[in-house]
Amino acid sequence: MHAMSRFSWLFAPGAEQLSFAIRCCVSVALSLYLAFWLQLDNAYWVFINVAILIQPLPGFLVVRGFARLLGTFVAGIMGIVLIALFAQSYTLFSVGLIAWVGAMVFCASLFRNNMSYGFVLAGYVTAIIGVRAMTDPTAVFSISVARTAETALAAVVAAFVSVLLAPSTTAKKYFQARIKAFKAIGAQIMRLDRDPDVRHADAGKADVPHSDLQDLVETTLELEKTRQYARFDEPGFAEYDRLARRLDYELLALVSAMASLQVYLSKFAHQVDRAPLRELDHAAKLLSDDPNNTAIIKRAFSQAYSRILAMARDGSPEAQKRSLVDWVIISRAMDMANRMRAAVIKHGNLIAERGSGRHGVSSSNEFRTPIELRESIRTTVRAAVAMSMGAAIWSTHAEPALAGMMVLLSVLTTLFALGDDPVGGARGFGIAGLCAGVAAFFVNFVFLPHATSFAMLMLVLLPVVFVAGLAMITPAYALIGRVGLVVFALLVHPGNSTRQSFVAFAETLMGAELAVILALVAFTLVLPTSPRRLLRERLAGIFGELSKGFTGAREHFETRVYDRLLRLPVAADKGETHVSARQAAFSAVNMGLEARSLRILASRASFSASINEAVRQELQALEALFEHGLPEIEQVLDRQVRANRLALNMLEEGKTFNRRQQRRLGIRAAVAAELVAAALADYALARENSDAGRIELGEPNRVS
């Protein structure tokens, strides 16, 4: 039974898996047919390009195809330059190639997604062109043109087939992700007035503090990963792309508000009055059941806001005795009702596709993603060492298999060196290569000799393509499926009139596995880094964001720190989460967000000079606290006491303001200060748990 469930992707695939596998087959068949018809020099490179390019989301494929075409064009120019300069010496050419590939790895590590992919392509395609041209330098221009033509053909065919057979898939995925996020937010709001133990039992992860919040963050950030590509397979989406982006950030703000409140309330259990939060339950239930019923949901949140506002304005003697904790609950409940109402209105506009046109395309770019210079330098050095080992063998032994080794080594060092687990990536490449080798052997020497027509060729190739497509859309086998299809195309080598000989087949396979071995050696021995060390560095990056101050766009800060937060589990023990470490990071994120709110609200509330000076000093102290990495627990607790004292002083002064708006701003500022104190306490507790469990988060006051 277990084995059947493990291979359900192969024996009982779903509609989405079947659709993608069919698109893979059609793209390969059409691109090969056109390559044969155009009589391209190496038709199998079109096959390889399709295998690398094809993506489940057509919009993402369109953007990636453009990045690949641009990267290939740059690689073609660089290949010509290197051959022109160093064709007379394998050694000098190798030095130039290593320097170029290393530079592209460094640039690729600074970005994400398609900009990173463009640099990766510019690196390893240069190796493909240059290594082949070294045997005949006069052919370098024709090789560059052929590579560009093959890439363009593969990109156009794959994009055309995907958009034609799966129109608007990316936009539909974005809509589904948005519905999922709204439902999750509604369910999370209803958890706020429950006992913390009950909440964790509902989440199914009782041993993970705030696990439901962490899952909600991932669900919300999935929106932006899909939205940016939706307009490429549904052009009409571009008209309301900016509104969709604003909605995504609105949901992030809501998640931040709920996160800080839930962490705060978990310390009090049922000792505080949660009546304001219960006013949100009806609207949250409607949202969780059917987020598309926007008119009713908007009305429900408006009514909840009015009821909570009436509580806030209650002038009875009992209301005058409210504690700071009571004001935290009232203020945050009103804030969530107001933000939720605004988000539902935007969601309704997007569903109706009215009132949202002509907003233009969002200007977000990948220069805004967090940059880890230390990781980039380490990655570049390891890639350069791996390439150098291969070049030392290739430049001294004129064997055809070694040329293929250099090409695959450049692919390994540019693609897998950028991941958190390059050793695992290289190992997966080796396993996929062996699987592809077995399949290619039977295809090459048993079936292809009998394939006397294009139809027979497709009958032989497409079953393998179909299985690889099913694997590619299954997360557990995605790497093996993609790499296996690429290596299969390389080993089968379908051409206009040629067949792969057994000797050439064996040399290519051995060269591929030798490349894997060299990459594994370099990734394992050169500047080795453990998951825990990488975890410490990523944590220091989060705290570095806090130490840069609390100015600038809030959405920019939120996306950067949440991006860093979501990368932590990947870095920790090959996918296993250091619970306390992630909890510490999560509390630090909440701390930064509430500190930014404190700065803005305090400046608008017109506090006395002494309070304003105390706020300024508190924010400066917070920046200094995390400036050099992970602070001492005693320092954190000291700041927590001071922040709590500041919050009480602000509340006392805020309650004396005469104007209602000013009084409200003053109380909200006090609430923000109190939530900063709560986040500091939560961070200190996480650090204590880490020390008790011997989970090393890092040396105090050092980024290491």
C-alpha positions as CSV (number, residue, x, y, z in Angstrom):
1,M,0.0,0.0,0.0
2,H,2.8,2.3,0.9
3,A,4.6,1.6,-2.4
4,M,1.5,2.3,-4.3
5,S,1.0,5.7,-2.7
6,R,4.6,6.5,-3.3
7,F,4.2,5.9,-7.0
8,S,0.7,7.3,-7.3
9,W,2.1,10.1,-9.5
10,L,3.0,7.4,-12.1
11,F,0.1,5.0,-11.9
12,A,-2.8,7.3,-10.9
13,P,-1.8,10.8,-12.0
14,G,-4.2,13.7,-11.5
15,A,-5.6,16.0,-14.2
16,E,-2.9,18.6,-13.6
17,Q,-0.1,16.1,-13.9
18,L,-1.6,14.6,-17.1
19,S,-2.1,18.0,-18.6
20,F,1.6,18.9,-18.0
21,A,2.9,15.6,-19.3
22,I,0.9,16.0,-22.5
23,R,2.3,19.5,-22.9
24,C,5.8,18.1,-22.5
25,C,5.2,15.5,-25.2
26,V,3.6,18.0,-27.7
27,S,6.4,20.5,-27.1
28,V,9.1,17.9,-27.7
29,A,7.4,16.5,-30.8
30,L,6.7,19.8,-32.4
31,S,10.1,21.3,-31.7
32,L,11.9,18.2,-33.0
33,Y,9.8,18.2,-36.1
34,L,10.6,21.9,-36.8
35,A,14.3,21.3,-36.0
36,F,14.5,18.4,-38.6
37,W,12.5,20.5,-41.1
38,L,14.8,23.5,-40.7
39,Q,17.8,21.1,-40.8
40,L,19.4,22.5,-37.7
41,D,22.9,21.1,-37.0
42,N,22.0,19.6,-33.7
43,A,18.3,18.9,-33.4
44,Y,18.8,17.2,-30.0
45,W,19.7,20.5,-28.5
46,V,16.2,21.7,-29.2
47,F,15.0,18.6,-27.3
48,I,17.3,19.5,-24.4
49,N,16.2,23.1,-24.3
50,V,12.5,22.1,-24.1
51,A,13.4,19.7,-21.3
52,I,15.1,22.5,-19.4
53,L,12.5,25.2,-20.2
54,I,9.1,23.5,-19.8
55,Q,7.2,24.6,-16.7
56,P,3.8,23.8,-15.1
57,L,2.8,27.5,-15.2
58,P,2.7,28.8,-18.7
59,G,3.2,32.4,-17.6
60,F,6.4,31.4,-15.8
61,L,7.5,29.5,-18.9
62,V,7.1,32.6,-21.1
63,V,9.3,34.7,-18.8
64,R,11.8,32.0,-18.3
65,G,12.0,31.4,-22.1
66,F,12.8,35.1,-22.6
67,A,15.5,35.0,-19.9
68,R,17.0,31.9,-21.5
69,L,17.1,33.5,-24.9
70,L,18.7,36.6,-23.6
71,G,21.2,34.6,-21.6
72,T,22.0,32.4,-24.6
73,F,22.6,35.6,-26.7
74,V,25.1,36.9,-24.2
75,A,26.7,33.5,-23.9
76,G,27.1,33.4,-27.7
77,I,29.0,36.7,-27.7
78,M,31.2,35.7,-24.8
79,G,32.0,32.3,-26.4
80,I,33.2,34.1,-29.5
81,V,35.3,36.5,-27.4
82,L,36.9,33.7,-25.4
83,I,37.7,31.7,-28.6
84,A,39.1,34.8,-30.3
85,L,41.4,35.5,-27.4
86,F,42.5,32.0,-26.3
87,A,41.9,29.5,-29.1
88,Q,45.6,28.7,-29.2
89,S,45.8,27.5,-25.5
90,Y,43.5,25.2,-23.7
91,T,44.9,26.5,-20.4
92,L,44.3,30.2,-21.1
93,F,40.8,29.4,-22.4
94,S,40.0,27.4,-19.3
95,V,41.1,30.3,-17.1
96,G,39.0,32.7,-19.0
97,L,36.0,30.3,-18.9
98,I,36.3,29.7,-15.2
99,A,36.5,33.4,-14.5
100,W,33.4,34.0,-16.6
101,V,31.4,31.2,-15.1
102,G,32.4,32.3,-11.6
103,A,31.3,35.8,-12.3
104,M,27.9,34.6,-13.6
105,V,27.5,32.4,-10.5
106,F,28.2,35.4,-8.3
107,C,25.7,37.5,-10.2
108,A,23.1,34.8,-10.2
109,S,23.4,34.3,-6.5
110,L,22.4,38.0,-5.9
111,F,19.0,37.6,-7.5
112,R,16.1,35.2,-7.6
113,N,13.9,33.6,-10.3
114,N,14.4,34.8,-13.8
115,M,17.2,37.3,-13.4
116,S,19.2,34.6,-11.6
117,Y,18.3,32.2,-14.4
118,G,19.5,34.6,-17.1
119,F,23.0,34.8,-15.4
120,V,23.0,31.0,-15.0
121,L,22.4,30.6,-18.8
122,A,25.0,33.1,-19.7
123,G,27.5,31.1,-17.7
124,Y,27.0,27.5,-18.7
125,V,26.0,28.1,-22.4
126,T,29.3,29.9,-22.8
127,A,31.0,26.7,-21.8
128,I,28.8,24.7,-24.2
129,I,29.8,26.9,-27.1
130,G,33.4,27.4,-26.1
131,V,34.3,23.8,-25.3
132,R,32.9,22.6,-28.6
133,A,34.5,25.4,-30.6
134,M,38.0,24.6,-29.2
135,T,38.2,21.6,-31.5
136,D,37.5,23.9,-34.5
137,P,37.9,27.6,-33.6
138,T,36.7,28.7,-37.0
139,A,33.3,27.3,-36.4
140,V,32.6,29.3,-33.2
141,F,30.3,31.9,-34.9
142,S,28.2,29.2,-36.6
143,I,28.0,27.3,-33.3
144,S,26.8,30.5,-31.4
145,V,24.2,31.2,-34.1
146,A,23.0,27.5,-34.0
147,R,22.7,27.6,-30.2
148,T,20.7,30.8,-30.3
149,A,18.5,29.4,-33.1
150,E,17.9,26.2,-31.2
151,T,17.1,28.0,-28.0
152,A,14.7,30.4,-29.7
153,L,12.9,27.6,-31.4
154,A,12.5,25.6,-28.1
155,A,11.4,28.7,-26.2
156,V,8.8,29.7,-28.8
157,V,7.4,26.2,-29.3
158,A,7.2,25.4,-25.5
159,A,5.6,28.7,-24.7
160,F,3.1,28.5,-27.6
161,V,2.1,24.9,-26.8
162,S,1.7,25.7,-23.0
163,V,-0.3,28.8,-23.5
164,L,-2.4,27.1,-26.2
165,L,-3.2,23.9,-24.3
166,A,-3.4,25.5,-20.8
167,P,-4.6,29.1,-21.3
168,S,-4.9,31.3,-18.2
169,T,-3.5,28.5,-16.0
170,T,-1.2,30.9,-14.1
171,A,-4.0,33.4,-13.5
172,K,-6.3,30.6,-12.3
173,K,-3.5,29.4,-10.0
174,Y,-3.2,32.9,-8.6
175,F,-6.9,33.1,-8.0
176,Q,-6.9,29.7,-6.3
177,A,-4.0,30.8,-4.1
178,R,-5.8,34.0,-3.2
179,I,-9.0,32.1,-2.2
180,K,-6.8,29.7,-0.1
181,A,-5.1,32.6,1.6
182,F,-8.5,34.3,2.4
183,K,-9.9,31.1,3.9
184,A,-6.7,30.6,6.0
185,I,-6.9,34.1,7.3
186,G,-10.6,33.7,8.2
187,A,-9.8,30.5,10.1
188,Q,-6.9,32.2,11.8
189,I,-9.0,35.1,13.0
190,M,-11.4,32.7,14.6
191,R,-8.6,31.0,16.5
192,L,-7.5,34.3,18.2
193,D,-10.1,34.0,21.0
194,R,-9.3,30.3,21.8
195,D,-7.0,28.8,24.3
196,P,-3.4,28.4,22.8
197,D,-3.4,24.6,23.5
198,V,-6.6,24.2,21.5
199,R,-5.2,26.2,18.6
200,H,-2.1,24.1,18.3
201,A,-4.2,20.9,18.4
202,D,-6.2,22.3,15.5
203,A,-3.0,23.0,13.6
204,G,-1.9,19.4,14.0
205,K,1.6,20.5,15.1
206,A,1.4,20.8,18.9
207,D,5.2,20.6,19.2
208,V,5.8,23.6,16.9
209,P,5.2,27.0,18.5
210,H,3.0,29.3,16.3
211,S,3.1,26.7,13.5
212,D,-0.3,27.9,12.2
213,L,1.1,31.4,11.8
214,Q,4.2,30.1,10.0
215,D,2.0,28.1,7.6
216,L,-0.2,31.2,7.0
217,V,2.8,33.3,6.1
218,E,3.8,30.7,3.5
219,T,0.3,30.6,2.1
220,T,0.2,34.4,1.8
221,L,3.6,34.7,0.2
222,E,2.6,32.1,-2.4
223,L,0.4,34.8,-4.0
224,E,3.3,36.9,-5.1
225,K,5.2,33.9,-6.4
226,T,2.3,33.3,-8.9
227,R,0.9,36.8,-9.5
228,Q,4.0,38.2,-11.2
229,Y,3.7,35.7,-14.1
230,A,-0.1,35.7,-14.5
231,R,-0.2,38.4,-17.2
232,F,2.0,36.3,-19.5
233,D,-0.6,33.7,-20.2
234,E,-3.6,35.9,-19.7
235,P,-2.8,39.4,-21.1
236,G,-6.0,40.9,-19.7
237,F,-4.6,40.3,-16.2
238,A,-2.0,43.1,-16.7
239,E,-4.8,45.7,-16.5
240,Y,-5.4,44.9,-12.8
241,D,-2.0,43.5,-11.9
242,R,-1.1,46.5,-9.7
243,L,-4.4,46.2,-7.8
244,A,-3.7,42.5,-7.2
245,R,-0.2,43.3,-5.9
246,R,-1.7,45.9,-3.5
247,L,-4.1,43.2,-2.3
248,D,-1.3,40.8,-1.7
249,Y,0.5,43.3,0.5
250,E,-2.7,44.1,2.3
251,L,-3.0,40.4,3.2
252,L,0.6,40.4,4.3
253,A,-0.1,43.3,6.7
254,L,-3.1,41.4,8.0
255,V,-1.0,38.3,8.7
256,S,1.6,40.5,10.5
257,A,-1.1,42.0,12.7
258,M,-2.6,38.6,13.6
259,A,0.9,37.2,14.2
260,S,2.0,39.8,16.7
261,L,-1.4,39.6,18.5
262,Q,-1.5,35.8,18.7
263,V,2.0,35.6,20.1
264,Y,1.0,38.3,22.6
265,L,-2.2,36.6,23.7
266,S,-0.5,33.2,24.0
267,K,1.0,34.5,27.2
268,F,-2.3,35.2,28.9
269,A,-4.5,32.3,27.9
270,H,-8.1,33.2,29.2
271,Q,-7.0,35.8,31.7
272,V,-8.0,38.7,29.5
273,D,-11.2,39.8,28.0
274,R,-11.3,38.7,24.3
275,A,-14.8,40.0,23.6
276,P,-13.5,42.4,20.9
277,L,-12.0,39.5,19.0
278,R,-15.2,37.5,19.3
279,E,-16.9,40.3,17.4
280,L,-14.9,39.3,14.4
281,D,-15.9,35.6,14.4
282,H,-19.0,35.9,12.3
283,A,-17.3,37.8,9.5
284,A,-14.3,35.5,9.7
285,K,-16.6,32.4,9.4
286,L,-18.2,33.9,6.3
287,L,-14.7,34.6,4.9
288,S,-13.5,31.0,5.7
289,D,-16.6,29.4,4.1
290,D,-16.8,31.4,0.8
291,P,-14.3,34.3,0.2
292,N,-16.1,35.2,-3.1
293,N,-19.3,36.3,-1.2
294,T,-17.7,39.7,-0.9
295,A,-20.7,41.9,-0.4
296,I,-21.9,40.0,2.7
297,I,-18.4,39.6,4.1
298,K,-17.7,43.3,3.7
299,R,-20.9,44.2,5.5
300,A,-20.1,41.8,8.3
301,F,-16.6,43.3,8.9
302,S,-18.1,46.8,8.8
303,Q,-20.6,45.8,11.4
304,A,-17.9,44.2,13.5
305,Y,-15.8,47.3,13.2
306,S,-18.7,49.5,14.4
307,R,-19.3,47.2,17.4
308,I,-15.6,47.2,18.5
309,L,-15.5,51.0,18.0
310,A,-18.4,51.4,20.3
311,M,-16.5,49.4,22.9
312,A,-13.5,51.7,22.5
313,R,-15.7,54.8,23.0
314,D,-17.4,53.4,26.0
315,G,-17.1,56.0,28.8
316,S,-18.4,53.9,31.6
317,P,-16.3,53.7,34.8
318,E,-15.5,50.0,34.1
319,A,-14.2,51.0,30.6
320,Q,-12.0,53.7,32.1
321,K,-10.2,51.0,34.1
322,R,-9.0,49.1,31.0
323,S,-5.5,47.8,31.2
324,L,-2.9,48.1,28.5
325,V,-3.6,44.4,27.5
326,D,-7.3,45.3,27.0
327,W,-6.3,48.2,24.7
328,V,-4.0,45.9,22.8
329,I,-6.9,43.6,22.0
330,I,-9.4,46.4,21.1
331,S,-6.9,48.3,18.9
332,R,-5.7,45.3,17.0
333,A,-9.3,43.9,16.6
334,M,-10.4,47.3,15.1
335,D,-7.3,47.3,12.9
336,M,-8.0,43.8,11.5
337,A,-11.7,44.6,10.9
338,N,-10.7,47.7,8.9
339,R,-8.0,46.0,6.9
340,M,-10.1,43.0,6.3
341,R,-12.9,45.1,4.9
342,A,-10.5,46.9,2.6
343,A,-9.0,43.6,1.4
344,V,-12.4,42.1,0.7
345,I,-13.3,45.2,-1.4
346,K,-10.2,44.8,-3.5
347,H,-10.9,41.1,-3.8
348,G,-14.4,41.9,-5.1
349,N,-13.1,44.3,-7.7
350,L,-10.7,41.6,-8.9
351,I,-13.4,39.0,-9.2
352,A,-15.6,41.4,-11.2
353,E,-12.7,42.7,-13.2
354,R,-14.1,46.2,-12.9
355,G,-12.9,49.3,-11.3
356,S,-9.4,47.9,-11.6
357,G,-8.3,48.4,-15.1
358,R,-5.7,50.8,-16.3
359,H,-3.7,50.4,-13.2
360,G,-0.7,49.3,-15.1
361,V,1.9,46.7,-14.4
362,S,3.6,46.6,-11.0
363,S,7.1,48.0,-10.9
364,S,8.4,45.3,-8.5
365,N,11.8,44.0,-9.5
366,E,14.3,41.5,-8.2
367,F,16.8,44.1,-7.1
368,R,14.7,44.4,-3.9
369,T,15.3,40.8,-2.8
370,P,17.7,40.3,0.2
371,I,21.3,39.9,-0.8
372,E,23.7,37.6,1.2
373,L,27.2,38.7,0.1
374,R,28.9,36.0,2.3
375,E,26.9,33.2,0.6
376,S,27.5,34.7,-2.9
377,I,31.3,34.7,-2.4
378,R,31.3,31.2,-0.9
379,T,29.2,29.9,-3.8
380,T,31.4,31.5,-6.4
381,V,34.6,30.0,-4.9
382,R,33.1,26.5,-4.8
383,A,31.9,26.8,-8.4
384,A,35.3,28.0,-9.5
385,V,37.2,25.2,-7.8
386,A,34.9,22.6,-9.3
387,M,35.4,24.1,-12.8
388,S,39.1,24.2,-12.2
389,M,39.3,20.5,-11.4
390,G,37.5,19.7,-14.5
391,A,39.5,22.0,-16.6
392,A,42.8,20.6,-15.3
393,I,41.7,17.1,-16.6
394,W,40.1,18.4,-19.9
395,S,43.0,20.6,-21.0
396,T,45.5,17.8,-20.6
397,H,43.5,14.9,-22.1
398,A,42.0,15.3,-25.6
399,E,39.1,12.9,-25.0
400,P,35.6,13.6,-26.4
401,A,34.0,12.5,-23.1
402,L,35.8,15.2,-21.3
403,A,34.3,17.9,-23.4
404,G,30.9,16.7,-22.3
405,M,32.2,16.6,-18.7
406,M,33.1,20.3,-18.9
407,V,29.7,21.2,-20.2
408,L,27.8,19.3,-17.5
409,L,30.2,20.5,-14.8
410,S,29.4,24.1,-15.8
411,V,25.7,23.2,-15.5
412,L,26.2,21.7,-12.1
413,T,28.2,24.5,-10.7
414,T,25.8,27.2,-11.9
415,L,22.5,25.5,-11.1
416,F,23.1,23.5,-8.0
417,A,25.7,25.6,-6.3
418,L,23.0,28.2,-5.8
419,G,20.8,26.0,-3.7
420,D,21.0,25.5,0.1
421,D,22.0,21.8,-0.5
422,P,24.3,21.7,-3.6
423,V,25.7,18.3,-2.6
424,G,22.1,16.9,-2.6
425,G,21.5,18.6,-5.9
426,A,24.6,17.1,-7.5
427,R,23.7,13.7,-6.0
428,G,20.2,14.0,-7.5
429,F,21.8,14.9,-10.8
430,G,23.9,11.7,-10.7
431,I,20.9,9.5,-9.8
432,A,18.9,11.1,-12.6
433,G,21.8,10.6,-15.0
434,L,22.0,6.9,-14.2
435,C,18.2,6.4,-14.7
436,A,18.4,8.3,-18.0
437,G,21.4,6.2,-19.0
438,V,19.4,3.0,-18.6
439,A,16.4,4.4,-20.5
440,A,18.6,5.9,-23.2
441,F,20.5,2.6,-23.7
442,F,17.4,0.7,-24.6
443,V,16.0,3.4,-26.7
444,N,19.3,3.9,-28.6
445,F,20.3,0.4,-29.3
446,V,17.0,-1.6,-29.1
447,F,14.2,0.7,-30.4
448,L,15.8,3.5,-32.5
449,P,17.4,1.2,-35.2
450,H,13.8,0.2,-36.1
451,A,12.5,3.8,-36.1
452,T,12.5,4.6,-39.8
453,S,10.2,7.6,-39.7
454,F,9.4,10.6,-37.5
455,A,6.2,9.0,-36.3
456,M,8.2,5.9,-35.2
457,L,10.8,8.2,-33.5
458,M,8.1,9.9,-31.5
459,L,6.6,6.5,-30.6
460,V,10.0,5.6,-29.1
461,L,10.8,8.9,-27.3
462,L,7.4,10.2,-26.1
463,P,6.7,7.5,-23.4
464,V,9.9,8.5,-21.7
465,V,9.0,12.2,-22.1
466,F,5.5,11.5,-20.7
467,V,6.9,9.8,-17.5
468,A,9.5,12.5,-17.0
469,G,6.7,15.1,-17.3
470,L,4.7,13.3,-14.6
471,A,7.8,13.3,-12.4
472,M,8.6,17.0,-13.0
473,I,5.2,18.1,-11.6
474,T,5.6,15.9,-8.5
475,P,7.6,17.8,-6.0
476,A,9.5,14.8,-4.5
477,Y,10.7,13.7,-8.0
478,A,10.8,17.1,-9.8
479,L,14.6,17.3,-9.9
480,I,15.1,13.7,-11.1
481,G,12.4,14.1,-13.7
482,R,13.9,17.3,-15.2
483,V,17.5,16.2,-15.1
484,G,16.6,12.8,-16.3
485,L,14.9,14.2,-19.4
486,V,17.8,16.5,-20.1
487,V,20.4,13.7,-19.9
488,F,18.1,11.3,-21.8
489,A,18.0,13.9,-24.7
490,L,21.8,14.2,-24.5
491,L,22.4,10.5,-24.6
492,V,19.8,9.6,-27.2
493,H,21.1,12.3,-29.5
494,P,18.3,12.3,-32.1
495,G,19.6,13.8,-35.3
496,N,18.6,14.3,-38.9
497,S,20.6,11.3,-40.1
498,T,22.9,10.2,-37.3
499,R,22.7,7.6,-34.5
500,Q,24.7,7.6,-31.2
501,S,27.4,4.9,-31.3
502,F,27.9,2.8,-28.3
503,V,31.4,4.3,-27.7
504,A,30.1,7.8,-27.9
505,F,27.2,6.9,-25.7
506,A,29.5,5.3,-23.0
507,E,31.9,8.3,-23.2
508,T,29.0,10.8,-22.7
509,L,27.6,8.9,-19.8
510,M,31.0,8.5,-18.1
511,G,31.7,12.2,-18.7
512,A,28.4,13.1,-17.0
513,E,29.1,11.0,-14.0
514,L,32.6,12.3,-13.7
515,A,31.2,15.8,-13.7
516,V,29.0,14.8,-10.8
517,I,31.9,13.3,-8.9
518,L,34.0,16.5,-9.3
519,A,31.1,18.7,-8.3
520,L,30.5,16.6,-5.2
521,V,34.1,16.8,-4.2
522,A,34.2,20.6,-4.6
523,F,30.9,21.2,-2.8
524,T,31.9,18.9,0.1
525,L,35.5,20.0,0.7
526,V,35.7,23.6,-0.4
527,L,34.4,26.1,2.2
528,P,32.1,23.5,3.7
529,T,29.0,24.8,5.6
530,S,26.7,22.9,7.8
531,P,22.9,23.4,7.9
532,R,23.2,25.0,11.3
533,R,25.9,27.4,10.2
534,L,23.7,28.4,7.2
535,L,20.8,28.8,9.7
536,R,22.9,31.2,11.8
537,E,23.8,33.3,8.8
538,R,20.2,33.5,7.7
539,L,19.1,34.5,11.2
540,A,21.7,37.2,11.2
541,G,20.3,38.4,7.9
542,I,16.8,38.9,9.5
543,F,18.3,40.8,12.4
544,G,20.3,42.9,10.0
545,E,17.1,44.0,8.4
546,L,16.0,45.3,11.8
547,S,19.2,47.1,12.5
548,K,18.9,49.2,9.3
549,G,16.2,51.4,10.8
550,F,12.5,51.7,10.5
551,T,12.2,54.1,7.6
552,G,11.1,53.4,4.0
553,A,8.2,51.5,2.5
554,R,6.6,49.1,4.9
555,E,5.7,46.6,2.1
556,H,9.4,46.5,1.1
557,F,10.4,45.7,4.7
558,E,7.7,43.1,5.1
559,T,8.5,41.2,1.9
560,R,12.3,41.1,2.7
561,V,11.9,39.9,6.2
562,Y,9.3,37.3,5.3
563,D,11.4,36.1,2.5
564,R,14.2,35.6,4.9
565,L,11.9,33.9,7.4
566,L,10.7,31.4,4.8
567,R,14.2,30.4,3.8
568,L,15.1,29.3,7.3
569,P,13.5,25.8,7.2
570,V,15.3,25.0,4.0
571,A,18.6,25.9,5.6
572,A,18.0,23.9,8.7
573,D,19.0,20.2,8.7
574,K,18.1,19.6,5.0
575,G,14.5,20.7,5.4
576,E,13.9,19.9,9.1
577,T,12.9,23.0,11.0
578,H,14.8,24.1,14.1
579,V,11.6,25.1,16.0
580,S,13.1,27.5,18.5
581,A,15.3,29.1,15.8
582,R,12.4,29.8,13.6
583,Q,10.3,31.0,16.5
584,A,13.1,33.5,17.4
585,A,13.2,34.7,13.8
586,F,9.4,35.0,13.7
587,S,9.3,37.1,16.9
588,A,12.1,39.3,15.5
589,V,10.0,40.0,12.4
590,N,7.0,40.9,14.5
591,M,9.2,43.2,16.6
592,G,10.4,45.1,13.5
593,L,6.9,45.5,12.2
594,E,5.5,46.8,15.5
595,A,8.5,49.1,16.0
596,R,7.8,50.7,12.6
597,S,4.2,51.3,13.6
598,L,5.4,52.8,16.9
599,R,7.5,55.3,15.1
600,I,4.7,56.4,12.8
601,L,1.9,56.5,15.4
602,A,4.0,58.3,18.0
603,S,5.0,61.0,15.6
604,R,1.3,61.6,14.7
605,A,-0.1,61.6,18.3
606,S,1.7,64.7,19.5
607,F,3.1,63.2,22.7
608,S,5.2,65.3,25.1
609,A,8.8,65.9,24.3
610,S,9.9,63.4,27.0
611,I,7.8,60.6,25.5
612,N,9.0,61.4,21.9
613,E,12.6,61.3,23.1
614,A,12.0,58.0,24.9
615,V,10.5,56.6,21.7
616,R,13.5,57.8,19.7
617,Q,15.9,56.2,22.1
618,E,14.0,52.9,22.2
619,L,14.1,52.6,18.4
620,Q,17.8,53.5,18.3
621,A,18.5,50.9,21.1
622,L,16.6,48.2,19.1
623,E,18.7,48.9,16.0
624,A,21.9,48.7,18.1
625,L,20.7,45.5,19.8
626,F,20.6,43.5,16.5
627,E,23.3,45.3,14.6
628,H,25.9,42.6,15.1
629,G,23.8,39.5,14.9
630,L,22.3,37.6,17.8
631,P,22.2,39.6,21.1
632,E,22.6,38.3,24.7
633,I,19.4,37.1,26.3
634,E,20.0,39.5,29.2
635,Q,20.2,42.5,26.8
636,V,16.9,41.4,25.2
637,L,15.1,41.1,28.5
638,D,16.4,44.5,29.6
639,R,15.0,46.1,26.4
640,Q,11.7,44.2,27.0
641,V,11.3,45.8,30.4
642,R,12.1,49.3,29.0
643,A,9.7,48.9,26.1
644,N,6.9,47.7,28.5
645,R,7.5,50.7,30.7
646,L,7.4,53.0,27.7
647,A,4.1,51.5,26.6
648,L,2.5,52.1,30.1
649,N,3.8,55.7,30.1
650,M,2.4,56.3,26.6
651,L,-1.0,54.8,27.5
652,E,-1.3,57.1,30.6
653,E,-0.5,60.2,28.6
654,G,-2.6,59.1,25.6
655,K,-5.7,58.7,27.7
656,T,-5.4,62.3,28.8
657,F,-5.6,63.7,25.2
658,N,-8.7,65.8,24.6
659,R,-9.3,65.2,20.9
660,R,-10.7,61.8,20.1
661,Q,-8.4,61.2,17.1
662,Q,-5.3,62.2,19.0
663,R,-6.3,60.0,21.9
664,R,-6.9,57.1,19.6
665,L,-3.4,57.6,18.0
666,G,-1.8,57.8,21.4
667,I,-3.4,54.5,22.6
668,R,-2.5,52.8,19.3
669,A,1.1,53.9,19.7
670,A,1.1,52.5,23.3
671,V,-0.2,49.2,21.9
672,A,2.6,49.1,19.3
673,A,5.2,49.6,22.1
674,E,3.6,46.9,24.2
675,L,3.7,44.5,21.2
676,V,7.4,45.3,20.7
677,A,7.9,44.3,24.4
678,A,6.0,41.1,23.8
679,A,8.0,40.2,20.8
680,L,11.2,40.8,22.7
681,A,10.0,38.5,25.5
682,D,9.0,35.8,22.9
683,Y,12.5,36.1,21.3
684,A,14.2,35.7,24.6
685,L,12.1,32.6,25.4
686,A,13.0,31.1,22.1
687,R,16.7,31.7,22.7
688,E,16.4,30.1,26.2
689,N,14.7,27.0,24.6
690,S,17.4,26.8,22.0
691,D,20.1,26.9,24.7
692,A,18.3,24.2,26.7
693,G,17.9,22.0,23.7
694,R,21.5,22.7,22.5
695,I,20.4,24.2,19.3
696,E,23.1,26.7,18.5
697,L,21.7,29.8,17.0
698,G,25.1,31.5,16.9
699,E,27.6,33.4,19.1
700,P,26.2,36.4,20.9
701,N,26.8,39.8,19.3
702,R,28.6,38.2,16.3
703,V,27.4,37.6,12.8
704,S,28.9,34.1,12.3
